[in-house]
Amino acid sequence: MTTARACSTKRSAPPALVARSVAARARAPPPCPALDFRVDSVCVPPRWPSRFCCDDELAFIGVDGRDAAHELAALEAGGPRRRTQELIAVVRANEVDGAAVLEVGAGVGAVHLALLAAGAASAVDVDASREYLAAARRAAERRGLADRVDYRYGDIVELSANLPPADVVVLDSVVCCYPYLPVLLEAAVSPGPRLVGLTYPRDSWWMRIYMRFWNGRRLVSGSPERYFIHRHRTVREILAQAGFREIYSGGSPAWRVCAYALEGRT
């Protein structure tokens, strides 16, 4: 991660972005014990910020690029992981020719690169990790696609007001890394997509146990990174309020793969 820079309180920001940030802080759940990750109301470790705008804060959701090189090598050697392949197939089945794609937390870029190869016109890669952005750019360059991707460093909630319109939005293994689900999904759909595709852990007792163990290990190691389990019904309700209906729900016993279409658009 690069050297942290201070968030200036004197810099100006667009009114819409200021309003969104205020709303995010207002809706952030209250702090609670670091290992108490409930499902209906996600508990956030006390030292977590209510917004992510600077390097120190983005480290909480950016995974600090710790696996970027390994994931890029895995993508080049064997392609995307199974749930990512399923997500790509679902999105491709809903017409991507000429589409503008927004991938939130793209990692090494597996989804948007596959969609560009399948006929999408352009992509925006928003990621909270510079290391993952660099890895995604390398993957795009190897495929001759880098000139069709716009790379943005930061939190989607902070950046959404300045993103271009998108036809398709994808969040692959992103929901589990973000504690404030409503503002995340609202920011993700703000570019006006007709289709939203997601993968995230299932709300099951064994996944809650696994996540509790995993978060405990990260706490002991001193890493700020945490995983969160969000209810599927909450995801569905938030997107329904934005005008989306669920058109696909699949995945594995551990992970859910789902897609939502804007009413009247597909």
C-alpha positions as CSV (number, residue, x, y, z in Angstrom):
1,M,0.0,0.0,0.0
2,T,1.3,3.5,-0.7
3,T,2.1,5.9,2.1
4,A,-1.0,7.2,3.7
5,R,-2.1,10.7,2.9
6,A,-4.3,12.8,5.2
7,C,-7.9,13.6,4.3
8,S,-8.1,17.3,3.9
9,T,-11.2,18.9,5.4
10,K,-10.6,22.0,3.3
11,R,-11.0,20.4,-0.2
12,S,-14.2,21.1,-2.0
13,A,-16.5,18.3,-3.2
14,P,-19.5,18.1,-5.4
15,P,-22.7,18.7,-3.4
16,A,-24.1,15.2,-4.4
17,L,-20.9,13.5,-3.2
18,V,-21.1,15.5,0.1
19,A,-24.7,14.5,0.6
20,R,-23.9,10.8,-0.2
21,S,-21.0,10.8,2.3
22,V,-23.2,12.4,5.0
23,A,-25.8,9.7,4.4
24,A,-23.2,7.0,4.6
25,R,-22.0,8.2,8.0
26,A,-25.6,8.5,9.2
27,R,-26.5,5.0,8.2
28,A,-23.3,3.3,9.3
29,P,-24.1,0.6,12.0
30,P,-22.7,1.4,15.5
31,P,-19.4,-0.2,16.6
32,C,-19.5,-3.4,18.5
33,P,-17.0,-6.1,19.5
34,A,-14.6,-7.1,16.8
35,L,-15.6,-10.8,16.6
36,D,-19.4,-10.2,17.0
37,F,-20.5,-10.4,13.4
38,R,-24.3,-10.8,13.5
39,V,-26.3,-11.3,10.3
40,D,-29.3,-9.0,10.3
41,S,-27.4,-6.0,11.6
42,V,-23.7,-6.3,10.7
43,C,-21.4,-5.3,13.6
44,V,-18.4,-3.3,12.7
45,P,-15.1,-3.4,14.7
46,P,-14.7,-0.2,16.8
47,R,-11.7,1.1,14.9
48,W,-13.4,0.9,11.5
49,P,-14.1,4.2,9.8
50,S,-17.6,5.1,8.7
51,R,-16.3,6.1,5.3
52,F,-13.2,5.2,3.2
53,C,-11.5,8.1,1.4
54,C,-7.8,7.9,2.2
55,D,-5.1,5.3,1.9
56,D,-5.3,4.3,5.6
57,E,-9.0,3.9,5.4
58,L,-9.1,2.2,2.0
59,A,-6.8,-0.5,3.5
60,F,-9.8,-1.8,5.5
61,I,-11.6,-2.7,2.3
62,G,-8.8,-3.0,-0.2
63,V,-7.2,-6.2,1.1
64,D,-4.0,-4.3,0.8
65,G,-3.2,-6.1,-2.4
66,R,-1.8,-9.0,-0.5
67,D,-3.0,-11.6,-3.0
68,A,-2.8,-9.6,-6.2
69,A,0.2,-11.3,-7.7
70,H,-1.0,-14.8,-6.8
71,E,-4.5,-14.2,-8.2
72,L,-3.1,-12.8,-11.4
73,A,-0.9,-15.9,-11.8
74,A,-3.9,-18.1,-11.1
75,L,-6.1,-16.3,-13.6
76,E,-3.4,-16.6,-16.3
77,A,-2.8,-20.3,-15.5
78,G,-6.3,-21.6,-15.1
79,G,-8.8,-18.9,-15.7
80,P,-11.4,-17.4,-13.3
81,R,-12.5,-19.4,-10.3
82,R,-15.8,-21.4,-10.6
83,R,-18.2,-18.9,-9.1
84,T,-16.7,-16.1,-11.2
85,Q,-17.1,-18.2,-14.3
86,E,-20.8,-18.7,-13.3
87,L,-21.2,-14.9,-12.9
88,I,-19.7,-14.2,-16.2
89,A,-21.9,-16.8,-17.9
90,V,-25.0,-15.3,-16.3
91,V,-24.1,-11.8,-17.4
92,R,-23.2,-12.9,-20.9
93,A,-26.6,-14.6,-21.2
94,N,-28.2,-11.2,-20.8
95,E,-26.6,-9.4,-23.8
96,V,-23.3,-7.6,-23.3
97,D,-22.6,-6.5,-26.9
98,G,-21.7,-2.8,-26.9
99,A,-22.4,-2.6,-23.1
100,A,-20.6,-0.3,-20.7
101,V,-19.5,-2.3,-17.7
102,L,-18.7,-1.2,-14.2
103,E,-16.9,-3.7,-12.0
104,V,-16.7,-2.8,-8.3
105,G,-13.7,-4.3,-6.5
106,A,-12.5,-6.0,-9.7
107,G,-9.4,-7.6,-8.2
108,V,-7.4,-8.8,-11.2
109,G,-10.2,-7.9,-13.6
110,A,-11.4,-11.4,-14.5
111,V,-15.1,-10.4,-15.0
112,H,-14.8,-7.2,-17.0
113,L,-12.0,-8.6,-19.1
114,A,-14.2,-11.6,-20.0
115,L,-17.1,-9.3,-20.8
116,L,-14.9,-7.1,-23.0
117,A,-13.7,-10.2,-24.9
118,A,-17.4,-11.2,-25.3
119,G,-18.4,-7.9,-26.9
120,A,-18.8,-5.3,-24.2
121,A,-17.6,-1.9,-25.4
122,S,-15.9,-0.5,-22.3
123,A,-15.3,-1.0,-18.6
124,V,-14.6,1.0,-15.5
125,D,-12.6,-0.8,-12.8
126,V,-13.1,0.7,-9.3
127,D,-10.9,-0.8,-6.6
128,A,-9.7,0.2,-3.2
129,S,-6.3,-1.4,-3.8
130,R,-3.6,0.1,-6.1
131,E,-2.0,-3.4,-6.2
132,Y,-5.1,-5.0,-7.6
133,L,-5.6,-2.1,-10.1
134,A,-2.0,-2.6,-11.3
135,A,-2.6,-6.4,-11.6
136,A,-5.8,-5.9,-13.5
137,R,-4.1,-3.4,-15.9
138,R,-1.3,-6.0,-16.6
139,A,-4.0,-8.6,-17.4
140,A,-5.7,-6.2,-19.7
141,E,-2.5,-5.3,-21.5
142,R,-1.7,-8.9,-22.1
143,R,-5.1,-9.3,-23.8
144,G,-4.9,-6.0,-25.8
145,L,-7.8,-4.6,-23.9
146,A,-6.2,-1.9,-21.6
147,D,-7.4,1.0,-23.9
148,R,-11.0,0.0,-23.2
149,V,-10.7,0.1,-19.4
150,D,-10.9,3.1,-17.1
151,Y,-9.2,2.5,-13.8
152,R,-10.4,4.3,-10.6
153,Y,-8.7,4.0,-7.2
154,G,-11.0,4.4,-4.2
155,D,-14.3,3.4,-2.6
156,I,-17.3,3.2,-4.9
157,V,-19.4,5.1,-2.4
158,E,-17.0,8.0,-2.5
159,L,-16.6,7.9,-6.3
160,S,-20.0,7.0,-7.6
161,A,-21.2,10.6,-8.2
162,N,-18.4,11.0,-10.8
163,L,-18.7,7.7,-12.7
164,P,-20.0,7.4,-16.2
165,P,-23.3,5.6,-17.0
166,A,-23.1,1.8,-17.0
167,D,-25.3,-0.8,-18.6
168,V,-23.9,-3.7,-16.5
169,V,-22.6,-3.6,-12.9
170,V,-20.8,-6.5,-11.3
171,L,-19.6,-7.1,-7.8
172,D,-17.6,-10.4,-7.5
173,S,-16.7,-11.2,-3.9
174,V,-17.2,-7.5,-2.8
175,V,-20.3,-7.6,-0.7
176,C,-18.5,-9.7,2.0
177,C,-15.7,-7.1,2.2
178,Y,-17.9,-4.0,2.9
179,P,-19.8,-3.5,6.2
180,Y,-22.3,-0.9,5.1
181,L,-24.5,-2.8,2.6
182,P,-27.2,-0.2,1.8
183,V,-24.8,2.5,0.7
184,L,-22.6,0.1,-1.2
185,L,-25.5,-1.2,-3.3
186,E,-27.0,2.2,-3.8
187,A,-23.6,3.6,-5.0
188,A,-23.2,0.5,-7.3
189,V,-26.5,1.1,-9.1
190,S,-26.2,4.9,-9.3
191,P,-24.7,4.8,-12.8
192,G,-28.1,3.5,-14.0
193,P,-27.4,-0.2,-15.1
194,R,-30.0,-2.5,-16.5
195,L,-28.2,-5.5,-15.0
196,V,-26.4,-6.2,-11.7
197,G,-24.5,-9.4,-11.0
198,L,-23.1,-10.3,-7.6
199,T,-21.3,-13.1,-5.8
200,Y,-21.1,-13.3,-2.0
201,P,-21.1,-15.8,0.9
202,R,-24.3,-17.5,1.7
203,D,-26.1,-16.7,5.0
204,S,-25.6,-20.1,6.6
205,W,-24.5,-21.1,10.0
206,W,-21.3,-22.8,8.7
207,M,-20.3,-19.7,6.7
208,R,-20.8,-17.6,9.8
209,I,-18.6,-19.9,11.8
210,Y,-15.9,-19.8,9.1
211,M,-16.1,-16.0,8.8
212,R,-15.8,-15.7,12.6
213,F,-12.7,-17.9,12.6
214,W,-11.2,-16.1,9.6
215,N,-11.8,-12.7,11.2
216,G,-10.2,-13.9,14.4
217,R,-7.1,-14.8,12.6
218,R,-7.0,-11.4,10.8
219,L,-7.4,-9.7,14.2
220,V,-4.5,-11.6,15.7
221,S,-2.3,-10.9,12.7
222,G,-3.0,-7.2,13.0
223,S,-4.7,-6.9,9.7
224,P,-7.6,-4.4,9.5
225,E,-9.3,-6.6,6.9
226,R,-12.6,-8.3,7.9
227,Y,-15.3,-10.3,6.1
228,F,-19.0,-9.7,6.7
229,I,-22.1,-12.0,6.1
230,H,-25.1,-10.1,4.7
231,R,-28.5,-11.6,4.4
232,H,-29.6,-12.4,0.8
233,R,-33.1,-11.1,1.5
234,T,-31.5,-7.7,2.5
235,V,-29.6,-7.6,-0.8
236,R,-32.8,-8.4,-2.6
237,E,-34.8,-5.8,-0.8
238,I,-32.3,-3.0,-1.4
239,L,-32.1,-3.8,-5.1
240,A,-35.9,-4.1,-5.3
241,Q,-36.2,-0.6,-3.9
242,A,-34.0,0.6,-6.7
243,G,-36.2,-1.1,-9.3
244,F,-34.4,-4.4,-9.8
245,R,-35.9,-7.9,-9.7
246,E,-33.9,-11.1,-9.2
247,I,-33.6,-13.1,-12.4
248,Y,-31.0,-15.6,-11.3
249,S,-29.8,-17.3,-8.1
250,G,-27.2,-20.0,-8.1
251,G,-23.8,-20.7,-6.8
252,S,-22.4,-23.3,-4.4
253,P,-23.2,-24.4,-0.8
254,A,-20.8,-21.7,0.4
255,W,-21.2,-18.9,-2.2
256,R,-24.3,-17.3,-3.9
257,V,-24.2,-16.1,-7.5
258,C,-27.1,-13.9,-8.5
259,A,-28.3,-11.4,-11.0
260,Y,-30.8,-8.6,-11.0
261,A,-32.5,-6.9,-13.9
262,L,-34.0,-3.4,-14.0
263,E,-37.8,-3.7,-14.4
264,G,-38.8,-3.1,-18.0
265,R,-35.2,-3.2,-19.3
266,T,-34.7,-7.0,-19.9
